[in-house]
Amino acid sequence: MIVNYIIQAVLLLSYLTVFLFQYHQIKHLRDKLTTLEKFQNIFDIDKFEKYIKFIEQEANLKLERAKTERIDKTIKASIDAISQQFPRETENQILELLQFTASVLIQFEPEKREIYLLKLPFNEVALRKIFLDHDTPRP
């Protein structure tokens, strides 16, 4: 019977030892999981993905801005070159068209001229000067 108590005591001690060992392992693993959760919370994956998308969008916008600036410079250079070549020709053509318009409108009565002048807002002032010179009697 004493042997039976000794065997039960040894088994009880072994169960207690195994229980304590497992308890410490579980506690240790719980601490590791808690640490990993805290670490993961610090580095939120969604925020990283948003940050990466933001950086990509910023890079794309910079690229688009650089392309636009380059295109703008090219267009401006082309317009400058064209405007330097043709300012006198364009000026002469505009003057010629203005003189032709004035010679046609002079044939109308002053009331009808006013109607046509309202339809020519860009040249109205110049045409009025021409008509004023034409309509004033010369001594």
Buried (B, 14 or more C-beta within 10 A) or exposed (E): EEEEEEEEEEEEEEEEEEEEEEEEEEEEEEEEEEEEEEEEEEEEEEEEEEEEEEEEEEEEEEEEEEEEEEEEEEEEEEEEEEEEEEEEEEEEEEEEEBEEBBEEBBEEEEEEBEEBBEEBEEBBEBBEEBBEEEEEEEE
